[in-house]
Amino acid sequence: MTNKISESDIVKAIGEDIPSLLREKLNGMDLTYEELSKEENNDVLHEILNFLFKEDDHIIRAGEHRINDWNKGWGENAKEFSEHKHYNSLIPKYFGKHPYIRWNKNIIKPCNKNMEYNMVEILQYWVFDKFLKDCDNIYEFGCGTGHNLFRAREVNPTAKITGLDWSTSSQESINQINNILGLDFGSHRFDFFNVDKEFKLGQKSGIYTFAALEQINNRYHDFINYLIDNNADICLHIEPIGEYLDDNNIYDFLSKKYFEKRNYLKGFKNCLYNLEREGKIEIVYEKSSFIGSMFINGYSLVAWRKR
Ligand SMILES: C[S@@+](CC[C@H](N)C(=O)[O-])C[C@H]1O[C@@H](n2cnc3c(N)ncnc32)[C@H](O)[C@@H]1O
């Protein structure tokens, strides 16, 4: 059966009214989808289980050894962008790769392959408006090609916006964006594994990570301390955070198995809770992921600030 995610469905999933910019954007998105038949649902579950429980050697684990892969991937995007000079070249190739996505803790089949990316855009327009609208400085750590920075710019037209990543292809990509489109994004090399304490955050700063801390398992302590030391005004993490998922939901449960197999982010919520208990930070917002790819509900949100 064909269905469509409506504005009111999104308001309901988010749990509050949405900003007018997002409302406008929804008009240009095709959010129609097919509900899965029982057989199709079984096939998808079978594919996920097969990925998770066959021999582990096919699974690419996150970690330090992957630097060249990221350099290569973002280098390819940057090359394509320099040729076509089109925003779409900046979108990571993993969006729209599978015929299924997640919505409201279920699996659905989008009619349009852009829908997976559209759902990410929806989430970002909402979160950025909620937390970054009034910042003077915005930083995305682990920003990849820099494609998310455009939405931060739309929501906040005056802030200085900087993208950071350990991959030098990321800085190359951002430099090209600036040269080709006449934008003024900052770029800086930053490695979560070797935090550059010399890089200081500006006044009224908002920082976010989007599917980036996922890559570092439990090696986020130096980065969190860096953010505390730099008095970041608001820190947002939109990441695969297993502790926000519901073990009683089969799709959430399998997401958590996937996080483990891929060596994704681990113990992050507990770390923030401990810091809150110690009086160092205040957690201001938490939300379980309501969108995702075929394999994971990967976009839970936690926001915190220094106390
Ligand atoms: C899944 S991608 C997400 C990129 C971007 N946030 C986006 O939404 O397109 C993960 C990103 O984390 C970056 N990354 C992985 N390990 C890192 C590290 N140790 N320090 C900084 N960035 C890292 C990768 O280079 C890549 O850009």
The ligand as a MOL file (V3000), in Angstrom:
LIG
                    3D

  0  0  0     0  0            999 V3000
M  V30 BEGIN CTAB
M  V30 COUNTS 27 29 0 0 0
M  V30 BEGIN ATOM
M  V30 1 C 29.7310 8.4780 8.1580 0
M  V30 2 S 30.8170 9.7810 7.8260 0 CHG=1
M  V30 3 C 29.8240 11.1930 8.2190 0
M  V30 4 C 30.3610 12.4550 7.6190 0
M  V30 5 C 29.4410 13.6630 7.7690 0
M  V30 6 N 29.2090 14.0010 9.1360 0
M  V30 7 C 28.1520 13.4260 7.0310 0
M  V30 8 O 27.0770 13.4550 7.6680 0
M  V30 9 O 28.2030 13.2150 5.8130 0 CHG=-1
M  V30 10 C 31.9840 9.6870 9.1740 0
M  V30 11 C 32.9930 10.7990 9.1750 0
M  V30 12 O 33.8100 10.6870 10.3370 0
M  V30 13 C 35.1350 11.0130 9.9630 0
M  V30 14 N 36.0490 10.4270 10.9450 0
M  V30 15 C 36.2480 9.1150 11.2110 0
M  V30 16 N 37.1910 8.9700 12.1720 0
M  V30 17 C 37.5740 10.2280 12.5120 0
M  V30 18 C 38.5440 10.7390 13.4350 0
M  V30 19 N 39.3040 9.9330 14.1710 0
M  V30 20 N 38.6500 12.0810 13.5580 0
M  V30 21 C 37.8980 12.9090 12.8050 0
M  V30 22 N 36.9970 12.4830 11.8880 0
M  V30 23 C 36.8360 11.1600 11.7500 0
M  V30 24 C 35.2890 10.4360 8.5780 0
M  V30 25 O 36.3790 10.9730 7.8770 0
M  V30 26 C 33.9410 10.8010 7.9850 0
M  V30 27 O 33.9750 12.0740 7.4290 0
M  V30 END ATOM
M  V30 BEGIN BOND
M  V30 1 1 1 2
M  V30 2 1 2 3
M  V30 3 1 2 10
M  V30 4 1 3 4
M  V30 5 1 4 5
M  V30 6 1 5 6
M  V30 7 1 5 7
M  V30 8 2 7 8
M  V30 9 1 7 9
M  V30 10 1 10 11
M  V30 11 1 11 12
M  V30 12 1 11 26
M  V30 13 1 12 13
M  V30 14 1 13 14
M  V30 15 1 13 24
M  V30 16 1 14 15
M  V30 17 1 14 23
M  V30 18 2 15 16
M  V30 19 1 16 17
M  V30 20 1 17 18
M  V30 21 2 17 23
M  V30 22 1 18 19
M  V30 23 2 18 20
M  V30 24 1 20 21
M  V30 25 2 21 22
M  V30 26 1 22 23
M  V30 27 1 24 25
M  V30 28 1 24 26
M  V30 29 1 26 27
M  V30 END BOND
M  V30 END CTAB
M  END
